[in-house]
C-alpha cells in the first residue's frame, strides 16, 4: 500500500499549478508530503496513520479524481 501511496504522490507532483488551483479542495500538498515521507522516512512511518488514510481518505480522493476526469471528458 505504501508503494501505491507513493505513486499517487508522484502523480500529484506532476500536475500543473492551474489544475491544482482549480481543484484546491483536494489537499495536494498533503498528498505530496505523504509521498515524501514514504520515500525518505520509510522507517519512521506510523502504519496506523497509513491505515486511516487508506480507509478514510482514499475513497474520498478517488471520488474527487473521478470528478476531475469527468470534467475533462465533458469539455
ROLOKOL-376856 format. One line per 10 residues: number of its first residue (from 1); their letters; for each residue x, y, z of N, C-alpha, C. Coordinates in steps of 0.001 Angstrom, whole numbers, plus 524288, in hexadecimal, padded with zeros to 5 digits. Layout:
N
NUM> A> X Y Z X Y Z X Y Z | ...;
% end
This chain:
75
1> XXXXXXXXXX> 80330 7FB60 80000 80000 80000 80000 8035F 804E4 80000 | 807BD 804B5 802D2 80B3D 80939 802E5 80D2B 80A93 7FD6E | 80E3A 80697 7FA5D 80FF8 8078C 7F500 80BC0 80A6D 7F1E9 | 806E9 808E1 7F287 802A6 80B60 7EFB6 801E8 81106 7F183 | 80278 811FB 7F68B 8022F 8175D 7F87C 806A8 81A9E 7F649 | 80B2A 81833 7F5B7 80F9B 81AE4 7F351 80E5B 81C5C 7EDAF | 80C12 818D2 7EACE 80AB6 819D6 7E550 806AF 81E3F 7E4EE | 802DB 81E40 7E86A 7FEF2 8226B 7E86A 8019E 827AC 7E95B | 8053F 827CF 7ED0B 80821 82CA0 7EE1A 80B79 82E4A 7E989 | 80DF3 82A93 7E6F2 81117 82BC9 7E24B 80DAD 82E2C 7DE0F;
11> XXXXXXXXXX> 80915 82BE5 7DD54 80586 82DF4 7D955 803CC 83380 7DABE | 802B4 8346B 7DFBB 8010F 8399F 7E16E 80555 83DA9 7E06B | 80A40 83C0D 7E0E2 80EA7 83FA2 7DFEE 80ED8 84183 7DA47 | 80CD9 83E73 7D6BD 80D50 83FC0 7D131 808C7 84312 7CF31 | 804D6 843F7 7D275 8004E 846F7 7D0B7 801A9 84CB6 7D02D | 7FF1B 84F3E 7CC90 8001A 854CE 7CBBE 7FDF3 857F7 7D04A | 80042 85C7E 7D122 7FE52 85FE6 7D54F 7F8D0 861C6 7D410 | 7F799 8624C 7CF13 7F24D 863D7 7CD8F 7EE4E 85FC6 7CF5D | 7EF6E 85ADD 7CE72 7EBD5 856BB 7D009 7EB52 85681 7D5F7 | 7EFB8 856B8 7D8B0 7EF72 85653 7DE5F 7ECB1 85B0E 7E0BE;
21> XXXXXXXXXX> 7ED26 85F90 7DE51 7EA51 8642F 7E033 7E486 863C1 7DF05 | 7E333 861AA 7DA88 7DDAE 86102 7D91F 7DAF1 85CFC 7DC92 | 7DDD7 85961 7DEAE 7DBB0 8554F 7E213 7DE5D 855A0 7E767 | 7DE36 85A34 7E99A 7E109 85B3D 7EE78 7DE98 8588F 7F336 | 7D9ED 85659 7F295 7D78C 8537B 7F6F0 7DA63 84E5D 7F803 | 7DD88 84CA4 7F45A 7E0AB 847E7 7F513 7E5C2 84981 7F7BE | 7E747 846D0 7FBDE 7EBFE 84851 7FECB 7F10B 84690 7FC0A | 7F239 84909 7F7A8 7F6B7 84779 7F47C 7FBC0 84777 7F7A8 | 7FC9C 84B76 7FAC8 8018C 84BC5 7FDB3 801F7 84755 801AD | 7FDA0 845BB 803F6 7FDC4 84155 807A0 7FEDC 83C33 804C9;
31> XXXXXXXXXX> 7FCA8 83BAC 80028 7FD94 836F1 7FD03 80358 83697 7FB9A | 8058A 83AF1 7F9EC 80B16 83B13 7F87C 80E7A 83A60 7FD57 | 80CE2 83CB7 801A4 80FCD 83C1D 80682 80FED 8367A 80862 | 80B92 833C2 807CD 80B7A 82E38 8093C 80F36 82B25 805D2 | 80F4A 82C5B 800D6 812F1 829BB 7FD44 81885 82A92 7FF13 | 819CB 82F5E 80082 81F1C 8308A 8023F 82077 82D85 80734 | 81CC2 82D28 80ABB 81DB3 82A43 80F92 81E7C 82476 80E63 | 81B42 82243 80AFA 81BAC 81CB3 809A4 820FD 81B8E 8072D | 822C9 81F1E 803E1 827B4 81E39 80113 82C78 81F32 80484 | 82C5A 82360 807A5 83110 8250A 80A61 83144 82389 81027;
41> XXXXXXXXXX> 82CCE 82253 81272 82CBB 8210A 81800 829FF 81BCF 818DD | 82B71 8181A 815A9 828B2 8131D 81577 8281F 81097 81AD2 | 82C2F 810AE 81DFF 82C05 80DF3 82304 82949 81112 8274A | 827CE 815E1 8261E 8251E 81923 829FA 81F45 81990 828D7 | 81D4D 8165E 82556 817D2 816A7 823C9 81467 81409 827E7 | 81048 816C2 82968 80C7A 8149E 82D1A 8085A 811AA 829ED | 80873 80C93 82A31 804F1 8096A 826FD 7FF34 80A27 8286F | 7FE1B 80BB0 82D3F 7F8AE 80CDB 82EAF 7F6A5 8117F 82B98 | 7F9FD 8155D 82AC5 7F873 819E8 8279A 7F7A1 81843 821F8 | 7FB04 814EF 81FFF 7FA7A 81309 81A9C 7F54B 8101F 819FD;
51> XXXXXXXXXX> 7F3F9 80CE5 81DB6 7EF0C 809FB 81D7C 7EA6F 80DBE 81D7C | 7EAAE 811C5 820C1 7E680 815B3 820D2 7E608 81879 81B92 | 7EA6B 819C0 81939 7EA5E 81C52 81417 7E7BB 818C8 81011 | 7E93F 813E5 81018 7E719 81029 80C4F 7E138 80F73 80D1D | 7DF95 80F00 811F1 7DA0D 80DFA 8130B 7D6AC 812D6 8126A | 7D885 81742 8146B 7D528 81BE3 814BC 7D626 81FF9 81085 | 7DB01 82087 80EC2 7DC43 824BF 80B1F 7DC4B 82316 80566 | 7DE33 81E6E 8044B 7DE95 81CC9 7FED1 7D94F 81C5F 7FC0C | 7D53D 81A6F 7FE94 7D038 81A49 7FBC9 7CE55 81FBC 7FA23 | 7CF0B 823A0 7FD88 7CD93 828FB 7FC21 7D0FF 82B0D 7F7BD;
61> XXXXXXXXXX> 7D60A 829F7 7F80E 7D997 82BB9 7F3F2 7D81D 8293E 7EEBD | 7D6C4 82450 7EEE4 7D539 8219B 7EA12 7D079 82450 7E79D | 7CCB1 825AB 7EAD6 7C80F 82869 7E8E3 7C97E 82DAF 7E68C | 7CCE6 83081 7E931 7CE7C 835A9 7E748 7D16D 8353D 7E220 | 7D4D7 8316C 7E1B6 7D7CA 830A9 7DCD8 7D416 82F14 7D870 | 7D049 82BD1 7D9A9 7CC71 82A57 7D5B5 7C979 82F2A 7D3DA | 7C847 832BC 7D763 7C5BC 8379F 7D5E8 7C916 83ADD 7D23A | 7CE28 83B0A 7D347 7D1B9 83DE4 7CFC0 7D1B7 83B5A 7CA69 | 7D218 83638 7CA4D 7D212 83372 7C541 7CCFE 83464 7C252 | 7C8A7 8346E 7C522 7C3A0 8358A 7C2A3 7C379 83B12 7C06C;
71> XXXXX> 7C59E 83EC4 7C356 7C5D5 84428 7C167 7C8D6 84477 7BC41 | 7CD37 84197 7BBE9 7D058 841BE 7B72A 7CDAA 83EDC 7B2A7 | 7CACD 83AC8 7B3CE 7C831 837F2 7AF9C 7C35A 83AE7 7ADAC | 7C131 83E3F 7B10D 7BC9F 84157 7AF6F 7BE28 84612 7AC2A | 7C30F 847C0 7AC79 7C497 84C7B 7A995 7C6EB 84B4B 7A451;
% end
